[in-house]
Amino acid sequence: MADPVSIEAAQQASTVAVSLNLISKSFGATLALDNVSFDIQAGSVHALLGENGAGKSTLVKLLSGLIEPDRGTIQLLGQSVRLPQPRRAHRYGIQTAFQEMTLVGDLTVLENMLLAYAPVNALGLIDRRGGERAVSAHFTELGMADI
């Protein structure tokens, strides 16, 4: 007999967390994405599969705020959003772990981590103390607070 599903889990499973509608993106004459549409349910796991040049990385970059679509809409929890930069995507809980790990050897671990997401103050300047607190909190969550 299957385990009962809680009402909360059932509601979450039926909630569309991410919805892409008719997304298109070109780079010069190359059409990378052509009217791509799909939904991602809350709490679900998806994989993007395809040949080289199929648009997988382009799609991830769109969701991560690294590039914007030429056409189409992105909805998060039913709300249309623009993700013009990674910082905006991060506010919505979207972060990307790229397969190529590139570190800058002359920078500290903190500085390397802040390359991807550096908190800014009200003037738009990098908030180093805020960054240190955020990185420290991440290390604590991972059980690595003593590093």
Residue pairs with C-beta under 8 A, 6 or more apart in sequence:
5 13
9 43
12 42
12 43
13 41
13 42
13 43
13 44
14 41
15 41
15 42
15 77
16 39
16 40
16 41
16 42
16 75
16 77
16 78
17 40
17 41
17 42
17 43
17 44
17 76
17 77
18 39
18 40
18 63
18 74
18 75
18 76
19 38
19 39
19 40
19 73
19 74
19 75
19 76
19 78
20 36
20 37
20 38
20 39
20 59
20 72
20 73
20 74
21 37
21 72
21 73
21 74
21 75
22 35
22 36
22 37
22 71
22 72
22 73
23 33
23 35
23 36
23 37
23 59
23 62
23 69
23 71
23 72
23 73
23 74
24 31
24 33
24 34
24 35
24 36
24 69
24 70
24 71
24 72
25 31
25 32
25 33
25 55
25 58
25 62
25 67
25 69
25 70
26 32
26 70
32 55
32 58
33 55
33 58
33 59
33 62
33 69
35 72
36 55
36 59
36 72
37 72
40 46
42 77
48 56
48 59
48 60
49 56
50 56
58 67
60 96
61 67
61 96
62 68
62 69
62 74
62 83
63 74
63 83
63 89
63 94
63 96
64 83
64 86
64 89
64 94
64 95
64 96
65 83
65 84
65 85
65 86
65 87
65 88
65 89
65 90
65 94
66 86
66 96
68 82
68 83
68 84
73 80
74 80
74 81
74 82
74 83
75 81
76 92
81 88
81 92
82 88
83 89
83 92
83 94
86 96
86 116
86 117
87 117
87 120
89 95
90 117
95 116
95 117
103 112
104 111
104 112
104 115
107 115
109 135
109 147
110 131
110 132
110 135
113 131
113 135
113 138
114 126
114 128
114 131
114 135
117 134
118 126
118 127
118 131
119 126
119 127
119 130
119 131
119 134
120 126
120 127
121 127
121 130
136 145
139 145
139 147
